[in-house]
Amino acid sequence: MAAEPLFERLCLIGVGLIGSSIARAARAKGGIARSIVAHTRRPETLARVRALDFADAVEADPARAVAGCDGVILCIPVGAYAGVMHQIAPHLAPGCILSDAGSTKGSVVRDLQPLLPPGVHLVPAHPMAGTEHSGPDAGFAELFEGRYTILTPLPGGDPAAVEKVAELWRRLGSTVERMDPDTHDKVVAIVSHLPHLIAFTICGTADDLAEETREAVLKFAASGFRDFTRIAASDVDMWRDIFLNNREALLEMLARFTEDAHALGRAVRWGQAEFIEDRIRRGRRIRRELIEHKQA
Amino acid sequence: MAAEPLFERLCLIGVGLIGSSIARAARAKGGIARSIVAHTRRPETLARVRALDFADAVEADPARAVAGCDGVILCIPVGAYAGVMHQIAPHLAPGCILSDAGSTKGSVVRDLQPLLPPGVHLVPAHPMAGTEHSGPDAGFAELFEGRYTILTPLPGGDPAAVEKVAELWRRLGSTVERMDPDTHDKVVAIVSHLPHLIAFTICGTADDLAEETREAVLKFAASGFRDFTRIAASDVDMWRDIFLNNREALLEMLARFTEDAHALGRAVRWGQAEFIEDRIRRGRRIRRELIEHKQA
């Protein structure tokens, strides 16, 4: 708690669930930043962030927000990175560390690296934490505790900058792992992006059912469907951008999944009990392995 | 608590999660049955049921188990109904009520009604309650509290028998609804059976990934995937039978779902942001409606 702050002046570009949780954790835990600058675009969010009072300064202009900061973390939907980077790049201080909290990493390198000023260190990061709630009111200091944060450092990047970002996430309560952006994007496509695509889809499928059945669907939503709708309650802009920015890995996983779903459907149609049992057993085995990995 | 028992001698054919929960609830709540007979086929389960001591009698022979009972509830996988019915039908006492707790209802009418002796009343029921655990150790008296139980009474069936089964489930803590078997099977296909098919499938898809990615998948299973594996941990025999006995409704829902998943995948491929946003918003709306229905 009494550790020297990692950053003198840390700028959070976007203070929704993730950004506001970083700000709250920085205050609650200490050792993160001497002062926090929050940037948000929308006037109504600006007022709300001021009222919530988790940042030392609130700035509507991203260029002014990053000025004089030794750390900048993008906490906005990944589709907005390129536009914001155009605005802030000329104002990033030499030696500044630029990081992010986005759920795709290939796109982040693609959108940020070409505009990176010399002397500014890019360290992409992805805290694997979240809830189905969004906005500056949804954040809380404990969001990252016990969760993994994946860093995808650039080849030839500054090791000290990478270590500083790793230490930031450790101080926020995360376990830090390193990975290349391609592997990251494939892993999250199957563990998170495809499940979300499926959850959004099945809610729409239910929504399309005839009115009478749909009322009953809502009434009798068993735990299976209920879990899916919890996932499906997530933020629109964030998930649109994730889908569009992890296109290849997501479409590959979707193709594999639909092939497998069709195979299971075919076994149901033709009464192939053994095939069906095998598929159910595999689900159980994965579950067991997850429990052994303490992720269940 | 002091209510007269609904049944003099109630037989539970099968005492896994559901059957053993009925037995435990009957003891704990009273007003259900003066005595409980448990039937289970496997010798090791028989011994375990005796040791757990939630029934007044334990019988390995289904014909002897139902003899002299005024109530019989099938609590076995729906695929085993026809075989068991052949064994018990000649031994069902006149006036006896035959019910069940299966997750499909069209197949139950199909398998039981042709063998129903005159004077025996069939009242199919489906308590929409469960956990990912199975077996006689998994049951608990509170399993049905606050959950719906759907009855699908036969046209021209005895109203008093239907009311008695309804009262049984109310005393077990359920809210009772009535529905025709076709509507029931469609509703559970979308709220429960399709989500399970999807969960089993995505676990298999993950299992097929290259070894390196799969280790990472297990390590970084975010909440989306973790929820899916919880669903996928369900009982093999029960779910094989559900899939095979709700074939038509399940395949129809799977077809609708995969069409919708392909449409969303296509929008991702072609960068159709508005289409994607619309699908995500529909998920959120369904979630909101579920919360209004107090099912979330």
HADDOCK unambig.tbl for C-alpha pairs under 7 A between the chains (distance, minus, plus):
assign (segid A and resid 128 and name CA) (segid B and resid 222 and name CA) 6.65 0.50 0.50
assign (segid A and resid 187 and name CA) (segid B and resid 213 and name CA) 6.36 0.50 0.50
assign (segid A and resid 187 and name CA) (segid B and resid 216 and name CA) 6.65 0.50 0.50
assign (segid A and resid 187 and name CA) (segid B and resid 217 and name CA) 5.72 0.50 0.50
assign (segid A and resid 190 and name CA) (segid B and resid 206 and name CA) 6.83 0.50 0.50
assign (segid A and resid 191 and name CA) (segid B and resid 217 and name CA) 6.27 0.50 0.50
assign (segid A and resid 191 and name CA) (segid B and resid 221 and name CA) 5.30 0.50 0.50
assign (segid A and resid 191 and name CA) (segid B and resid 222 and name CA) 5.91 0.50 0.50
assign (segid A and resid 191 and name CA) (segid B and resid 224 and name CA) 6.67 0.50 0.50
assign (segid A and resid 191 and name CA) (segid B and resid 225 and name CA) 5.04 0.50 0.50
assign (segid A and resid 192 and name CA) (segid B and resid 222 and name CA) 6.01 0.50 0.50
assign (segid A and resid 192 and name CA) (segid B and resid 224 and name CA) 5.41 0.50 0.50
assign (segid A and resid 192 and name CA) (segid B and resid 225 and name CA) 6.14 0.50 0.50
assign (segid A and resid 195 and name CA) (segid B and resid 224 and name CA) 5.68 0.50 0.50
assign (segid A and resid 195 and name CA) (segid B and resid 225 and name CA) 6.19 0.50 0.50
assign (segid A and resid 196 and name CA) (segid B and resid 224 and name CA) 6.80 0.50 0.50
assign (segid A and resid 198 and name CA) (segid B and resid 261 and name CA) 6.88 0.50 0.50
assign (segid A and resid 200 and name CA) (segid B and resid 279 and name CA) 6.25 0.50 0.50
assign (segid A and resid 200 and name CA) (segid B and resid 280 and name CA) 5.52 0.50 0.50
assign (segid A and resid 200 and name CA) (segid B and resid 283 and name CA) 4.95 0.50 0.50
assign (segid A and resid 201 and name CA) (segid B and resid 257 and name CA) 6.86 0.50 0.50
assign (segid A and resid 201 and name CA) (segid B and resid 260 and name CA) 6.14 0.50 0.50
assign (segid A and resid 201 and name CA) (segid B and resid 261 and name CA) 5.79 0.50 0.50
assign (segid A and resid 201 and name CA) (segid B and resid 279 and name CA) 6.92 0.50 0.50
assign (segid A and resid 202 and name CA) (segid B and resid 257 and name CA) 6.16 0.50 0.50
assign (segid A and resid 203 and name CA) (segid B and resid 282 and name CA) 6.81 0.50 0.50
assign (segid A and resid 203 and name CA) (segid B and resid 283 and name CA) 4.93 0.50 0.50
assign (segid A and resid 203 and name CA) (segid B and resid 286 and name CA) 6.32 0.50 0.50
assign (segid A and resid 204 and name CA) (segid B and resid 279 and name CA) 6.55 0.50 0.50
assign (segid A and resid 204 and name CA) (segid B and resid 282 and name CA) 5.82 0.50 0.50
assign (segid A and resid 204 and name CA) (segid B and resid 283 and name CA) 6.14 0.50 0.50
assign (segid A and resid 205 and name CA) (segid B and resid 256 and name CA) 6.60 0.50 0.50
assign (segid A and resid 205 and name CA) (segid B and resid 257 and name CA) 5.82 0.50 0.50
assign (segid A and resid 205 and name CA) (segid B and resid 260 and name CA) 6.83 0.50 0.50
assign (segid A and resid 206 and name CA) (segid B and resid 190 and name CA) 6.81 0.50 0.50
assign (segid A and resid 213 and name CA) (segid B and resid 187 and name CA) 6.36 0.50 0.50
assign (segid A and resid 216 and name CA) (segid B and resid 187 and name CA) 6.66 0.50 0.50
assign (segid A and resid 217 and name CA) (segid B and resid 187 and name CA) 5.73 0.50 0.50
assign (segid A and resid 217 and name CA) (segid B and resid 191 and name CA) 6.27 0.50 0.50
assign (segid A and resid 218 and name CA) (segid B and resid 290 and name CA) 5.68 0.50 0.50
assign (segid A and resid 218 and name CA) (segid B and resid 293 and name CA) 6.87 0.50 0.50
assign (segid A and resid 219 and name CA) (segid B and resid 293 and name CA) 6.48 0.50 0.50
assign (segid A and resid 219 and name CA) (segid B and resid 295 and name CA) 6.95 0.50 0.50
assign (segid A and resid 221 and name CA) (segid B and resid 191 and name CA) 5.30 0.50 0.50
assign (segid A and resid 221 and name CA) (segid B and resid 295 and name CA) 6.49 0.50 0.50
assign (segid A and resid 222 and name CA) (segid B and resid 128 and name CA) 6.68 0.50 0.50
assign (segid A and resid 222 and name CA) (segid B and resid 191 and name CA) 5.90 0.50 0.50
assign (segid A and resid 222 and name CA) (segid B and resid 192 and name CA) 6.00 0.50 0.50
assign (segid A and resid 224 and name CA) (segid B and resid 191 and name CA) 6.68 0.50 0.50
assign (segid A and resid 224 and name CA) (segid B and resid 192 and name CA) 5.44 0.50 0.50
assign (segid A and resid 224 and name CA) (segid B and resid 195 and name CA) 5.68 0.50 0.50
assign (segid A and resid 224 and name CA) (segid B and resid 196 and name CA) 6.84 0.50 0.50
assign (segid A and resid 224 and name CA) (segid B and resid 231 and name CA) 6.41 0.50 0.50
assign (segid A and resid 225 and name CA) (segid B and resid 191 and name CA) 5.03 0.50 0.50
assign (segid A and resid 225 and name CA) (segid B and resid 192 and name CA) 6.16 0.50 0.50
assign (segid A and resid 225 and name CA) (segid B and resid 195 and name CA) 6.20 0.50 0.50
assign (segid A and resid 226 and name CA) (segid B and resid 296 and name CA) 5.90 0.50 0.50
assign (segid A and resid 227 and name CA) (segid B and resid 227 and name CA) 6.64 0.50 0.50
assign (segid A and resid 229 and name CA) (segid B and resid 283 and name CA) 6.57 0.50 0.50
assign (segid A and resid 229 and name CA) (segid B and resid 287 and name CA) 5.23 0.50 0.50
assign (segid A and resid 230 and name CA) (segid B and resid 287 and name CA) 6.71 0.50 0.50
assign (segid A and resid 231 and name CA) (segid B and resid 224 and name CA) 6.41 0.50 0.50
assign (segid A and resid 232 and name CA) (segid B and resid 280 and name CA) 6.95 0.50 0.50
assign (segid A and resid 232 and name CA) (segid B and resid 283 and name CA) 5.06 0.50 0.50
assign (segid A and resid 232 and name CA) (segid B and resid 284 and name CA) 5.91 0.50 0.50
assign (segid A and resid 233 and name CA) (segid B and resid 283 and name CA) 6.23 0.50 0.50
assign (segid A and resid 233 and name CA) (segid B and resid 284 and name CA) 4.44 0.50 0.50
assign (segid A and resid 233 and name CA) (segid B and resid 287 and name CA) 6.14 0.50 0.50
assign (segid A and resid 236 and name CA) (segid B and resid 277 and name CA) 6.00 0.50 0.50
assign (segid A and resid 236 and name CA) (segid B and resid 280 and name CA) 5.91 0.50 0.50
assign (segid A and resid 236 and name CA) (segid B and resid 281 and name CA) 6.67 0.50 0.50
assign (segid A and resid 240 and name CA) (segid B and resid 273 and name CA) 6.57 0.50 0.50
assign (segid A and resid 240 and name CA) (segid B and resid 276 and name CA) 6.08 0.50 0.50
assign (segid A and resid 240 and name CA) (segid B and resid 277 and name CA) 6.10 0.50 0.50
assign (segid A and resid 243 and name CA) (segid B and resid 268 and name CA) 6.26 0.50 0.50
assign (segid A and resid 244 and name CA) (segid B and resid 268 and name CA) 5.76 0.50 0.50
assign (segid A and resid 244 and name CA) (segid B and resid 271 and name CA) 6.24 0.50 0.50
assign (segid A and resid 247 and name CA) (segid B and resid 268 and name CA) 6.38 0.50 0.50
assign (segid A and resid 247 and name CA) (segid B and resid 269 and name CA) 6.49 0.50 0.50
assign (segid A and resid 251 and name CA) (segid B and resid 265 and name CA) 6.50 0.50 0.50
assign (segid A and resid 256 and name CA) (segid B and resid 205 and name CA) 6.58 0.50 0.50
assign (segid A and resid 257 and name CA) (segid B and resid 201 and name CA) 6.84 0.50 0.50
assign (segid A and resid 257 and name CA) (segid B and resid 202 and name CA) 6.15 0.50 0.50
assign (segid A and resid 257 and name CA) (segid B and resid 205 and name CA) 5.81 0.50 0.50
assign (segid A and resid 260 and name CA) (segid B and resid 201 and name CA) 6.13 0.50 0.50
assign (segid A and resid 260 and name CA) (segid B and resid 205 and name CA) 6.83 0.50 0.50
assign (segid A and resid 261 and name CA) (segid B and resid 198 and name CA) 6.89 0.50 0.50
assign (segid A and resid 261 and name CA) (segid B and resid 201 and name CA) 5.79 0.50 0.50
assign (segid A and resid 265 and name CA) (segid B and resid 251 and name CA) 6.49 0.50 0.50
assign (segid A and resid 268 and name CA) (segid B and resid 243 and name CA) 6.27 0.50 0.50
assign (segid A and resid 268 and name CA) (segid B and resid 244 and name CA) 5.75 0.50 0.50
assign (segid A and resid 268 and name CA) (segid B and resid 247 and name CA) 6.37 0.50 0.50
assign (segid A and resid 269 and name CA) (segid B and resid 247 and name CA) 6.48 0.50 0.50
assign (segid A and resid 271 and name CA) (segid B and resid 244 and name CA) 6.24 0.50 0.50
assign (segid A and resid 273 and name CA) (segid B and resid 240 and name CA) 6.59 0.50 0.50
assign (segid A and resid 276 and name CA) (segid B and resid 240 and name CA) 6.10 0.50 0.50
assign (segid A and resid 277 and name CA) (segid B and resid 236 and name CA) 6.01 0.50 0.50
assign (segid A and resid 277 and name CA) (segid B and resid 240 and name CA) 6.14 0.50 0.50
assign (segid A and resid 279 and name CA) (segid B and resid 200 and name CA) 6.24 0.50 0.50
assign (segid A and resid 279 and name CA) (segid B and resid 201 and name CA) 6.94 0.50 0.50
assign (segid A and resid 279 and name CA) (segid B and resid 204 and name CA) 6.55 0.50 0.50
assign (segid A and resid 280 and name CA) (segid B and resid 200 and name CA) 5.51 0.50 0.50
assign (segid A and resid 280 and name CA) (segid B and resid 232 and name CA) 6.96 0.50 0.50
assign (segid A and resid 280 and name CA) (segid B and resid 236 and name CA) 5.93 0.50 0.50
assign (segid A and resid 281 and name CA) (segid B and resid 236 and name CA) 6.69 0.50 0.50
assign (segid A and resid 282 and name CA) (segid B and resid 203 and name CA) 6.81 0.50 0.50
assign (segid A and resid 282 and name CA) (segid B and resid 204 and name CA) 5.84 0.50 0.50
assign (segid A and resid 283 and name CA) (segid B and resid 200 and name CA) 4.95 0.50 0.50
assign (segid A and resid 283 and name CA) (segid B and resid 203 and name CA) 4.92 0.50 0.50
assign (segid A and resid 283 and name CA) (segid B and resid 204 and name CA) 6.14 0.50 0.50
assign (segid A and resid 283 and name CA) (segid B and resid 229 and name CA) 6.60 0.50 0.50
assign (segid A and resid 283 and name CA) (segid B and resid 232 and name CA) 5.07 0.50 0.50
assign (segid A and resid 283 and name CA) (segid B and resid 233 and name CA) 6.26 0.50 0.50
assign (segid A and resid 284 and name CA) (segid B and resid 232 and name CA) 5.89 0.50 0.50
assign (segid A and resid 284 and name CA) (segid B and resid 233 and name CA) 4.46 0.50 0.50
assign (segid A and resid 286 and name CA) (segid B and resid 203 and name CA) 6.32 0.50 0.50
assign (segid A and resid 287 and name CA) (segid B and resid 229 and name CA) 5.22 0.50 0.50
assign (segid A and resid 287 and name CA) (segid B and resid 230 and name CA) 6.72 0.50 0.50
assign (segid A and resid 287 and name CA) (segid B and resid 233 and name CA) 6.16 0.50 0.50
assign (segid A and resid 290 and name CA) (segid B and resid 218 and name CA) 5.70 0.50 0.50
assign (segid A and resid 293 and name CA) (segid B and resid 218 and name CA) 6.88 0.50 0.50
assign (segid A and resid 293 and name CA) (segid B and resid 219 and name CA) 6.48 0.50 0.50
assign (segid A and resid 295 and name CA) (segid B and resid 219 and name CA) 6.97 0.50 0.50
assign (segid A and resid 295 and name CA) (segid B and resid 221 and name CA) 6.49 0.50 0.50
assign (segid A and resid 296 and name CA) (segid B and resid 226 and name CA) 5.88 0.50 0.50
